[in-house]
Amino acid sequence: MPSAGFDPAFLLPARADAVTDADRFTPPPPSIAPADRILVQGLEFETIIGILPQERDVPQPLRIDLVLEVESFAEAVASEQIDRTVDYAAVSRRVTEIARQGRFQLVETLAETTCATLLAEFPIRRVTLRAIKPHALVEAAGVGVEITREAGTGAQE
């Protein structure tokens, strides 16, 4: 008889298509100053990433989630002009370009490089990036990293 609080479903293997807690991307807590956020979830593409010989030769899927913290949507809302906000399509293209050109060995390096580039090239004051390799482990739905970086501070979380 299972003890109180034991969940036998915990022992069941995860399905590859199952939504896990790791898939529920929660934006970081707000900075001291209020901010608006742009979310990009599930940006998927193939790239060369990894340290194993087979990872260096064959592109594999990579999934990126982003939270882009900006000062305010007020100007964009008032004008309805894309140049008054961060163009998430341009950000997504840039992220894909960085990953594909970088041929990174570590997901950590990809994440750090991407955050630094986005903060330098777009009017973003804080970025949280989650990078997941969905096929890294047979036993897991995905393996990856999540980092948060702020413009002008070099602050790491």
C-alpha positions as CSV (number, residue, x, y, z in Angstrom):
1,M,0.0,0.0,0.0
2,P,1.5,3.4,-1.0
3,S,2.2,5.8,1.8
4,A,0.4,9.1,2.1
5,G,1.6,11.6,-0.4
6,F,3.2,9.0,-2.7
7,D,2.2,9.4,-6.3
8,P,2.7,6.2,-8.3
9,A,2.3,8.2,-11.6
10,F,5.7,9.6,-10.7
11,L,7.3,6.3,-11.6
12,L,5.8,6.2,-15.1
13,P,8.1,7.0,-18.0
14,A,7.6,10.4,-19.6
15,R,6.2,10.4,-23.1
16,A,8.2,12.5,-25.6
17,D,5.1,14.5,-26.5
18,A,4.1,15.0,-22.9
19,V,4.0,18.6,-21.5
20,T,6.3,18.7,-18.5
21,D,6.8,21.4,-15.8
22,A,10.0,22.3,-17.7
23,D,7.8,23.2,-20.8
24,R,5.8,25.7,-18.7
25,F,8.1,28.7,-19.2
26,T,7.5,31.2,-16.5
27,P,8.9,34.7,-17.0
28,P,11.4,35.9,-14.4
29,P,10.2,38.1,-11.6
30,P,10.1,41.8,-12.5
31,S,13.1,44.1,-12.1
32,I,12.9,46.9,-9.7
33,A,11.5,49.2,-12.4
34,P,8.2,48.2,-14.0
35,A,8.6,46.7,-17.5
36,D,6.7,45.2,-20.3
37,R,7.7,41.8,-21.7
38,I,7.7,40.2,-25.2
39,L,7.5,36.4,-25.1
40,V,8.9,34.1,-27.8
41,Q,8.1,30.5,-27.0
42,G,9.1,27.4,-28.8
43,L,11.4,28.9,-31.5
44,E,12.6,25.6,-33.1
45,F,15.3,25.0,-35.7
46,E,18.1,22.6,-36.4
47,T,21.8,23.5,-35.8
48,I,25.1,21.9,-35.0
49,I,25.5,22.0,-31.2
50,G,27.2,19.6,-28.8
51,I,30.5,18.0,-27.9
52,L,30.0,14.4,-29.2
53,P,31.4,13.5,-32.6
54,Q,28.0,12.8,-34.1
55,E,26.7,16.2,-32.8
56,R,29.5,17.9,-34.7
57,D,28.4,16.4,-38.0
58,V,24.6,16.3,-38.0
59,P,22.3,19.2,-37.2
60,Q,19.9,18.5,-34.3
61,P,16.8,20.2,-33.1
62,L,17.1,23.1,-30.7
63,R,14.2,24.9,-28.9
64,I,14.5,28.4,-27.6
65,D,12.2,30.4,-25.3
66,L,12.8,34.1,-24.7
67,V,11.4,36.7,-22.3
68,L,12.5,40.2,-23.6
69,E,12.0,42.9,-21.0
70,V,11.5,46.4,-22.4
71,E,10.9,49.7,-20.8
72,S,7.3,50.2,-22.0
73,F,4.9,49.4,-24.8
74,A,3.4,52.9,-24.5
75,E,4.9,54.4,-27.6
76,A,4.1,51.3,-29.7
77,V,0.6,51.2,-28.4
78,A,0.0,54.9,-29.1
79,S,1.5,54.8,-32.6
80,E,0.8,51.2,-33.8
81,Q,4.4,51.3,-35.3
82,I,6.7,48.3,-35.1
83,D,9.7,50.6,-34.9
84,R,8.5,51.8,-31.5
85,T,8.9,48.3,-29.9
86,V,11.1,45.3,-30.3
87,D,10.4,43.3,-33.5
88,Y,10.1,39.8,-32.2
89,A,10.5,38.4,-35.8
90,A,13.8,40.2,-36.1
91,V,14.9,38.9,-32.7
92,S,13.9,35.3,-33.7
93,R,15.8,35.6,-37.0
94,R,18.9,36.8,-35.1
95,V,18.7,34.0,-32.5
96,T,18.5,31.4,-35.3
97,E,21.4,33.0,-37.1
98,I,23.6,33.1,-34.0
99,A,22.9,29.4,-33.2
100,R,23.5,28.2,-36.8
101,Q,26.7,30.2,-37.4
102,G,28.2,29.6,-34.0
103,R,28.4,25.8,-34.2
104,F,28.6,25.9,-30.4
105,Q,29.9,22.9,-28.4
106,L,28.1,23.9,-25.2
107,V,24.5,25.1,-24.8
108,E,25.8,27.4,-22.1
109,T,28.0,29.2,-24.6
110,L,25.1,29.5,-27.1
111,A,22.9,31.0,-24.3
112,E,25.5,33.5,-23.1
113,T,26.5,34.6,-26.6
114,T,22.9,35.0,-27.7
115,C,21.9,37.1,-24.7
116,A,24.9,39.4,-25.0
117,T,24.1,39.9,-28.7
118,L,20.4,40.6,-28.2
119,L,21.1,43.1,-25.4
120,A,23.7,44.9,-27.7
121,E,21.6,45.0,-30.8
122,F,18.0,45.5,-29.6
123,P,16.4,47.9,-27.1
124,I,16.0,45.2,-24.5
125,R,16.9,45.8,-20.9
126,R,16.7,42.3,-19.6
127,V,16.5,38.9,-21.4
128,T,15.8,35.4,-20.1
129,L,16.7,32.6,-22.5
130,R,16.0,28.9,-22.2
131,A,17.7,26.6,-24.7
132,I,16.6,23.0,-24.9
133,K,18.1,20.1,-26.8
134,P,15.0,17.8,-27.1
135,H,17.0,14.7,-28.2
136,A,20.0,15.1,-25.9
137,L,18.9,12.2,-23.6
138,V,16.7,9.3,-24.5
139,E,15.3,9.3,-21.0
140,A,14.3,13.0,-21.0
141,A,12.0,15.2,-22.9
142,G,14.9,17.7,-23.2
143,V,18.1,19.0,-21.6
144,G,19.2,22.6,-21.6
145,V,19.9,25.8,-19.7
146,E,18.2,29.0,-18.7
147,I,19.9,32.3,-18.0
148,T,18.9,35.9,-17.4
149,R,21.1,38.8,-18.3
150,E,20.6,42.6,-18.0
151,A,21.8,45.4,-20.2
152,G,24.7,47.4,-19.0
153,T,25.2,45.4,-15.8
154,G,26.7,42.1,-16.8
155,A,24.4,40.8,-14.0
156,Q,23.9,37.0,-14.1
157,E,21.2,35.0,-12.4
